[in-house]
Amino acid sequence: FIISAGTISLVWNHGFWIGTEKRSIIFALLTGLMIAAYTVIDGVGVRLSGNPAAYIGWLFILSPLPIASIAILRRRGRAIVYIRNNWKPAVLGGCLNMGSYGLSIWALSLAAMAHVSAMRETSVIIAALIGTQLLGEYFGKRRILAAIAVAIGVVLIAS
């Protein structure tokens, strides 16, 4: 609860009002539902596989195929041109994704899913820090309190 409250507090600018932003809230809740679903699927899958490295490897070999196929079928030549012109950042992003998500899946093979999932949500605080450093966003008391709440929540889960 504390981790969730700290994370959610990052969106509170002048209070929390459900009005014109209902659609955004629905999309955020659906995103959370999807994250929970694939976390459970990966947690069960990596444990049943008996080999976390093989599970992670096959996941990263097979999962891009449908997405790449759809992009190539829908965009045809534009997709190929885009890949040709942007392959370096795409490879870097893919490697970073493979490293970070691979570590998460490996952690799911070692620890309780709830603990791993909660720890992963600390990335929201890291993103807030990146926003202040790279994008010049204001940090302020709200973000400091959110970071402290998330850290306290992670310590309580680990205890």
CNS distance restraints for C-alpha pairs under 8 A (distance, minus, plus):
assign (resid   1 and name CA) (resid   5 and name CA) 6.03 0.50 0.50
assign (resid   1 and name CA) (resid 153 and name CA) 7.63 0.50 0.50
assign (resid   2 and name CA) (resid   6 and name CA) 6.09 0.50 0.50
assign (resid   2 and name CA) (resid 149 and name CA) 6.00 0.50 0.50
assign (resid   2 and name CA) (resid 150 and name CA) 6.51 0.50 0.50
assign (resid   2 and name CA) (resid 152 and name CA) 7.47 0.50 0.50
assign (resid   2 and name CA) (resid 153 and name CA) 5.20 0.50 0.50
assign (resid   3 and name CA) (resid   7 and name CA) 6.12 0.50 0.50
assign (resid   3 and name CA) (resid 118 and name CA) 7.17 0.50 0.50
assign (resid   3 and name CA) (resid 121 and name CA) 7.81 0.50 0.50
assign (resid   3 and name CA) (resid 149 and name CA) 6.14 0.50 0.50
assign (resid   3 and name CA) (resid 150 and name CA) 4.38 0.50 0.50
assign (resid   3 and name CA) (resid 151 and name CA) 7.60 0.50 0.50
assign (resid   3 and name CA) (resid 152 and name CA) 7.69 0.50 0.50
assign (resid   3 and name CA) (resid 153 and name CA) 4.98 0.50 0.50
assign (resid   3 and name CA) (resid 154 and name CA) 7.05 0.50 0.50
assign (resid   4 and name CA) (resid   8 and name CA) 5.96 0.50 0.50
assign (resid   4 and name CA) (resid 150 and name CA) 7.61 0.50 0.50
assign (resid   5 and name CA) (resid   9 and name CA) 5.93 0.50 0.50
assign (resid   5 and name CA) (resid 146 and name CA) 7.81 0.50 0.50
assign (resid   5 and name CA) (resid 149 and name CA) 7.55 0.50 0.50
assign (resid   6 and name CA) (resid  10 and name CA) 7.06 0.50 0.50
assign (resid   6 and name CA) (resid 145 and name CA) 7.34 0.50 0.50
assign (resid   6 and name CA) (resid 146 and name CA) 4.21 0.50 0.50
assign (resid   6 and name CA) (resid 147 and name CA) 6.72 0.50 0.50
assign (resid   6 and name CA) (resid 148 and name CA) 7.76 0.50 0.50
assign (resid   6 and name CA) (resid 149 and name CA) 5.06 0.50 0.50
assign (resid   6 and name CA) (resid 150 and name CA) 5.44 0.50 0.50
assign (resid   7 and name CA) (resid 121 and name CA) 7.74 0.50 0.50
assign (resid   7 and name CA) (resid 122 and name CA) 7.99 0.50 0.50
assign (resid   7 and name CA) (resid 124 and name CA) 6.63 0.50 0.50
assign (resid   7 and name CA) (resid 125 and name CA) 7.29 0.50 0.50
assign (resid   7 and name CA) (resid 146 and name CA) 6.27 0.50 0.50
assign (resid   7 and name CA) (resid 150 and name CA) 6.96 0.50 0.50
assign (resid   8 and name CA) (resid  12 and name CA) 7.42 0.50 0.50
assign (resid   9 and name CA) (resid 142 and name CA) 7.46 0.50 0.50
assign (resid   9 and name CA) (resid 146 and name CA) 6.37 0.50 0.50
assign (resid  10 and name CA) (resid 142 and name CA) 7.05 0.50 0.50
assign (resid  10 and name CA) (resid 143 and name CA) 6.36 0.50 0.50
assign (resid  10 and name CA) (resid 146 and name CA) 6.70 0.50 0.50
assign (resid  12 and name CA) (resid  16 and name CA) 5.66 0.50 0.50
assign (resid  18 and name CA) (resid  22 and name CA) 6.13 0.50 0.50
assign (resid  21 and name CA) (resid  25 and name CA) 6.32 0.50 0.50
assign (resid  22 and name CA) (resid  26 and name CA) 6.17 0.50 0.50
assign (resid  23 and name CA) (resid  27 and name CA) 6.25 0.50 0.50
assign (resid  24 and name CA) (resid  28 and name CA) 6.11 0.50 0.50
assign (resid  25 and name CA) (resid  29 and name CA) 6.11 0.50 0.50
assign (resid  26 and name CA) (resid  30 and name CA) 6.10 0.50 0.50
assign (resid  27 and name CA) (resid  31 and name CA) 6.06 0.50 0.50
assign (resid  28 and name CA) (resid  32 and name CA) 6.24 0.50 0.50
assign (resid  29 and name CA) (resid  33 and name CA) 6.20 0.50 0.50
assign (resid  30 and name CA) (resid  34 and name CA) 6.20 0.50 0.50
assign (resid  31 and name CA) (resid  35 and name CA) 6.17 0.50 0.50
assign (resid  32 and name CA) (resid  36 and name CA) 6.13 0.50 0.50
assign (resid  33 and name CA) (resid  37 and name CA) 6.15 0.50 0.50
assign (resid  34 and name CA) (resid  38 and name CA) 6.18 0.50 0.50
assign (resid  35 and name CA) (resid  39 and name CA) 5.97 0.50 0.50
assign (resid  36 and name CA) (resid  40 and name CA) 6.23 0.50 0.50
assign (resid  37 and name CA) (resid  41 and name CA) 6.15 0.50 0.50
assign (resid  38 and name CA) (resid  42 and name CA) 5.85 0.50 0.50
assign (resid  39 and name CA) (resid  43 and name CA) 5.90 0.50 0.50
assign (resid  39 and name CA) (resid 113 and name CA) 7.50 0.50 0.50
assign (resid  39 and name CA) (resid 117 and name CA) 7.32 0.50 0.50
assign (resid  40 and name CA) (resid  44 and name CA) 6.07 0.50 0.50
assign (resid  40 and name CA) (resid 113 and name CA) 7.18 0.50 0.50
assign (resid  41 and name CA) (resid  45 and name CA) 5.85 0.50 0.50
assign (resid  42 and name CA) (resid  46 and name CA) 5.81 0.50 0.50
assign (resid  42 and name CA) (resid 105 and name CA) 6.63 0.50 0.50
assign (resid  42 and name CA) (resid 108 and name CA) 7.67 0.50 0.50
assign (resid  43 and name CA) (resid  47 and name CA) 6.30 0.50 0.50
assign (resid  43 and name CA) (resid 105 and name CA) 6.84 0.50 0.50
assign (resid  43 and name CA) (resid 108 and name CA) 5.20 0.50 0.50
assign (resid  43 and name CA) (resid 109 and name CA) 6.53 0.50 0.50
assign (resid  43 and name CA) (resid 113 and name CA) 6.55 0.50 0.50
assign (resid  44 and name CA) (resid  48 and name CA) 6.08 0.50 0.50
assign (resid  45 and name CA) (resid  49 and name CA) 5.99 0.50 0.50
assign (resid  45 and name CA) (resid  55 and name CA) 7.66 0.50 0.50
assign (resid  46 and name CA) (resid  50 and name CA) 6.75 0.50 0.50
assign (resid  46 and name CA) (resid  51 and name CA) 7.02 0.50 0.50
assign (resid  46 and name CA) (resid  52 and name CA) 5.51 0.50 0.50
assign (resid  46 and name CA) (resid  55 and name CA) 5.93 0.50 0.50
assign (resid  46 and name CA) (resid  56 and name CA) 7.88 0.50 0.50
assign (resid  46 and name CA) (resid 105 and name CA) 7.01 0.50 0.50
assign (resid  46 and name CA) (resid 106 and name CA) 7.68 0.50 0.50
assign (resid  46 and name CA) (resid 108 and name CA) 7.34 0.50 0.50
assign (resid  46 and name CA) (resid 109 and name CA) 5.93 0.50 0.50
assign (resid  47 and name CA) (resid  51 and name CA) 7.72 0.50 0.50
assign (resid  47 and name CA) (resid  52 and name CA) 7.45 0.50 0.50
assign (resid  47 and name CA) (resid 108 and name CA) 7.90 0.50 0.50
assign (resid  47 and name CA) (resid 109 and name CA) 5.50 0.50 0.50
assign (resid  49 and name CA) (resid  54 and name CA) 7.94 0.50 0.50
assign (resid  49 and name CA) (resid  55 and name CA) 6.46 0.50 0.50
assign (resid  51 and name CA) (resid  55 and name CA) 6.29 0.50 0.50
assign (resid  52 and name CA) (resid  56 and name CA) 6.07 0.50 0.50
assign (resid  52 and name CA) (resid 105 and name CA) 7.52 0.50 0.50
assign (resid  52 and name CA) (resid 106 and name CA) 5.92 0.50 0.50
assign (resid  52 and name CA) (resid 109 and name CA) 6.80 0.50 0.50
assign (resid  53 and name CA) (resid  57 and name CA) 6.01 0.50 0.50
assign (resid  53 and name CA) (resid 106 and name CA) 7.67 0.50 0.50
assign (resid  54 and name CA) (resid  58 and name CA) 6.07 0.50 0.50
assign (resid  55 and name CA) (resid  59 and name CA) 6.04 0.50 0.50
assign (resid  56 and name CA) (resid  60 and name CA) 6.26 0.50 0.50
assign (resid  56 and name CA) (resid 102 and name CA) 5.95 0.50 0.50
assign (resid  56 and name CA) (resid 105 and name CA) 7.12 0.50 0.50
assign (resid  56 and name CA) (resid 106 and name CA) 7.88 0.50 0.50
assign (resid  57 and name CA) (resid  61 and name CA) 6.20 0.50 0.50
assign (resid  58 and name CA) (resid  62 and name CA) 5.89 0.50 0.50
assign (resid  59 and name CA) (resid  63 and name CA) 5.64 0.50 0.50
assign (resid  60 and name CA) (resid  64 and name CA) 6.86 0.50 0.50
assign (resid  60 and name CA) (resid  98 and name CA) 7.02 0.50 0.50
assign (resid  61 and name CA) (resid  65 and name CA) 7.61 0.50 0.50
assign (resid  63 and name CA) (resid  67 and name CA) 7.60 0.50 0.50
assign (resid  64 and name CA) (resid  68 and name CA) 5.96 0.50 0.50
assign (resid  65 and name CA) (resid  69 and name CA) 5.94 0.50 0.50
assign (resid  66 and name CA) (resid  70 and name CA) 6.14 0.50 0.50
assign (resid  67 and name CA) (resid  71 and name CA) 6.24 0.50 0.50
assign (resid  68 and name CA) (resid  72 and name CA) 6.12 0.50 0.50
assign (resid  69 and name CA) (resid  73 and name CA) 6.03 0.50 0.50
assign (resid  70 and name CA) (resid  74 and name CA) 5.92 0.50 0.50
assign (resid  71 and name CA) (resid  75 and name CA) 5.66 0.50 0.50
assign (resid  71 and name CA) (resid  76 and name CA) 7.42 0.50 0.50
assign (resid  71 and name CA) (resid  79 and name CA) 6.41 0.50 0.50
assign (resid  72 and name CA) (resid  76 and name CA) 4.81 0.50 0.50
assign (resid  72 and name CA) (resid  77 and name CA) 7.46 0.50 0.50
assign (resid  72 and name CA) (resid  79 and name CA) 5.54 0.50 0.50
assign (resid  72 and name CA) (resid  80 and name CA) 7.16 0.50 0.50
assign (resid  75 and name CA) (resid  79 and name CA) 5.39 0.50 0.50
assign (resid  76 and name CA) (resid  80 and name CA) 6.97 0.50 0.50
assign (resid  77 and name CA) (resid  81 and name CA) 6.21 0.50 0.50
assign (resid  78 and name CA) (resid  82 and name CA) 5.98 0.50 0.50
assign (resid  79 and name CA) (resid  83 and name CA) 6.11 0.50 0.50
assign (resid  80 and name CA) (resid  84 and name CA) 6.09 0.50 0.50
assign (resid  81 and name CA) (resid  85 and name CA) 6.14 0.50 0.50
assign (resid  82 and name CA) (resid  86 and name CA) 5.91 0.50 0.50
assign (resid  82 and name CA) (resid  87 and name CA) 8.00 0.50 0.50
assign (resid  83 and name CA) (resid  87 and name CA) 5.25 0.50 0.50
assign (resid  83 and name CA) (resid  90 and name CA) 7.91 0.50 0.50
assign (resid  86 and name CA) (resid  90 and name CA) 6.25 0.50 0.50
assign (resid  87 and name CA) (resid  91 and name CA) 5.95 0.50 0.50
assign (resid  88 and name CA) (resid  92 and name CA) 6.26 0.50 0.50
assign (resid  89 and name CA) (resid  93 and name CA) 5.94 0.50 0.50
assign (resid  90 and name CA) (resid  94 and name CA) 5.98 0.50 0.50
assign (resid  91 and name CA) (resid  95 and name CA) 6.10 0.50 0.50
assign (resid  92 and name CA) (resid  96 and name CA) 6.19 0.50 0.50
assign (resid  93 and name CA) (resid  97 and name CA) 5.98 0.50 0.50
assign (resid  94 and name CA) (resid  98 and name CA) 5.98 0.50 0.50
assign (resid  95 and name CA) (resid  99 and name CA) 6.08 0.50 0.50
assign (resid  96 and name CA) (resid 100 and name CA) 6.12 0.50 0.50
assign (resid  97 and name CA) (resid 101 and name CA) 5.82 0.50 0.50
assign (resid  97 and name CA) (resid 102 and name CA) 7.82 0.50 0.50
assign (resid  98 and name CA) (resid 102 and name CA) 5.40 0.50 0.50
assign (resid  99 and name CA) (resid 103 and name CA) 6.09 0.50 0.50
assign (resid 100 and name CA) (resid 104 and name CA) 6.42 0.50 0.50
assign (resid 101 and name CA) (resid 105 and name CA) 6.22 0.50 0.50
assign (resid 102 and name CA) (resid 106 and name CA) 6.09 0.50 0.50
assign (resid 103 and name CA) (resid 107 and name CA) 6.05 0.50 0.50
assign (resid 104 and name CA) (resid 108 and name CA) 6.26 0.50 0.50
assign (resid 104 and name CA) (resid 116 and name CA) 7.15 0.50 0.50
assign (resid 104 and name CA) (resid 120 and name CA) 7.52 0.50 0.50
assign (resid 105 and name CA) (resid 109 and name CA) 6.58 0.50 0.50
assign (resid 106 and name CA) (resid 110 and name CA) 6.82 0.50 0.50
assign (resid 107 and name CA) (resid 111 and name CA) 6.02 0.50 0.50
assign (resid 107 and name CA) (resid 116 and name CA) 6.53 0.50 0.50
assign (resid 108 and name CA) (resid 112 and name CA) 6.66 0.50 0.50
assign (resid 108 and name CA) (resid 113 and name CA) 5.78 0.50 0.50
assign (resid 108 and name CA) (resid 116 and name CA) 6.29 0.50 0.50
assign (resid 111 and name CA) (resid 115 and name CA) 6.95 0.50 0.50
assign (resid 111 and name CA) (resid 116 and name CA) 6.75 0.50 0.50
assign (resid 112 and name CA) (resid 116 and name CA) 6.46 0.50 0.50
assign (resid 113 and name CA) (resid 117 and name CA) 5.93 0.50 0.50
assign (resid 114 and name CA) (resid 118 and name CA) 6.07 0.50 0.50
assign (resid 115 and name CA) (resid 119 and name CA) 6.20 0.50 0.50
assign (resid 115 and name CA) (resid 157 and name CA) 6.59 0.50 0.50
assign (resid 115 and name CA) (resid 158 and name CA) 7.49 0.50 0.50
assign (resid 116 and name CA) (resid 120 and name CA) 6.16 0.50 0.50
assign (resid 117 and name CA) (resid 121 and name CA) 6.55 0.50 0.50
assign (resid 118 and name CA) (resid 122 and name CA) 7.20 0.50 0.50
assign (resid 118 and name CA) (resid 154 and name CA) 7.01 0.50 0.50
assign (resid 119 and name CA) (resid 154 and name CA) 6.44 0.50 0.50
assign (resid 121 and name CA) (resid 125 and name CA) 7.95 0.50 0.50
assign (resid 122 and name CA) (resid 126 and name CA) 6.62 0.50 0.50
assign (resid 122 and name CA) (resid 150 and name CA) 6.59 0.50 0.50
assign (resid 122 and name CA) (resid 151 and name CA) 7.93 0.50 0.50
assign (resid 123 and name CA) (resid 127 and name CA) 6.00 0.50 0.50
assign (resid 124 and name CA) (resid 128 and name CA) 6.25 0.50 0.50
assign (resid 125 and name CA) (resid 129 and name CA) 6.30 0.50 0.50
assign (resid 125 and name CA) (resid 143 and name CA) 7.91 0.50 0.50
assign (resid 125 and name CA) (resid 146 and name CA) 7.55 0.50 0.50
assign (resid 125 and name CA) (resid 147 and name CA) 5.90 0.50 0.50
assign (resid 125 and name CA) (resid 150 and name CA) 7.89 0.50 0.50
assign (resid 126 and name CA) (resid 130 and name CA) 6.22 0.50 0.50
assign (resid 127 and name CA) (resid 131 and name CA) 6.05 0.50 0.50
assign (resid 128 and name CA) (resid 132 and name CA) 6.42 0.50 0.50
assign (resid 128 and name CA) (resid 139 and name CA) 7.71 0.50 0.50
assign (resid 128 and name CA) (resid 143 and name CA) 7.49 0.50 0.50
assign (resid 129 and name CA) (resid 133 and name CA) 6.28 0.50 0.50
assign (resid 129 and name CA) (resid 139 and name CA) 7.54 0.50 0.50
assign (resid 130 and name CA) (resid 134 and name CA) 5.64 0.50 0.50
assign (resid 130 and name CA) (resid 135 and name CA) 7.31 0.50 0.50
assign (resid 131 and name CA) (resid 135 and name CA) 4.89 0.50 0.50
assign (resid 131 and name CA) (resid 136 and name CA) 6.43 0.50 0.50
assign (resid 131 and name CA) (resid 137 and name CA) 5.56 0.50 0.50
assign (resid 132 and name CA) (resid 136 and name CA) 4.76 0.50 0.50
assign (resid 132 and name CA) (resid 137 and name CA) 4.29 0.50 0.50
assign (resid 132 and name CA) (resid 138 and name CA) 5.90 0.50 0.50
assign (resid 132 and name CA) (resid 139 and name CA) 5.96 0.50 0.50
assign (resid 133 and name CA) (resid 137 and name CA) 7.41 0.50 0.50
assign (resid 139 and name CA) (resid 143 and name CA) 5.66 0.50 0.50
assign (resid 139 and name CA) (resid 144 and name CA) 7.22 0.50 0.50
assign (resid 140 and name CA) (resid 144 and name CA) 6.46 0.50 0.50
assign (resid 141 and name CA) (resid 145 and name CA) 6.03 0.50 0.50
assign (resid 142 and name CA) (resid 146 and name CA) 6.14 0.50 0.50
assign (resid 143 and name CA) (resid 147 and name CA) 6.07 0.50 0.50
assign (resid 144 and name CA) (resid 148 and name CA) 6.22 0.50 0.50
assign (resid 145 and name CA) (resid 149 and name CA) 6.08 0.50 0.50
assign (resid 146 and name CA) (resid 150 and name CA) 6.21 0.50 0.50
assign (resid 147 and name CA) (resid 151 and name CA) 6.15 0.50 0.50
assign (resid 148 and name CA) (resid 152 and name CA) 6.09 0.50 0.50
assign (resid 149 and name CA) (resid 153 and name CA) 6.11 0.50 0.50
assign (resid 150 and name CA) (resid 154 and name CA) 6.18 0.50 0.50
assign (resid 151 and name CA) (resid 155 and name CA) 6.25 0.50 0.50
assign (resid 152 and name CA) (resid 156 and name CA) 6.16 0.50 0.50
assign (resid 153 and name CA) (resid 157 and name CA) 6.22 0.50 0.50
assign (resid 154 and name CA) (resid 158 and name CA) 6.20 0.50 0.50
assign (resid 155 and name CA) (resid 159 and name CA) 6.21 0.50 0.50
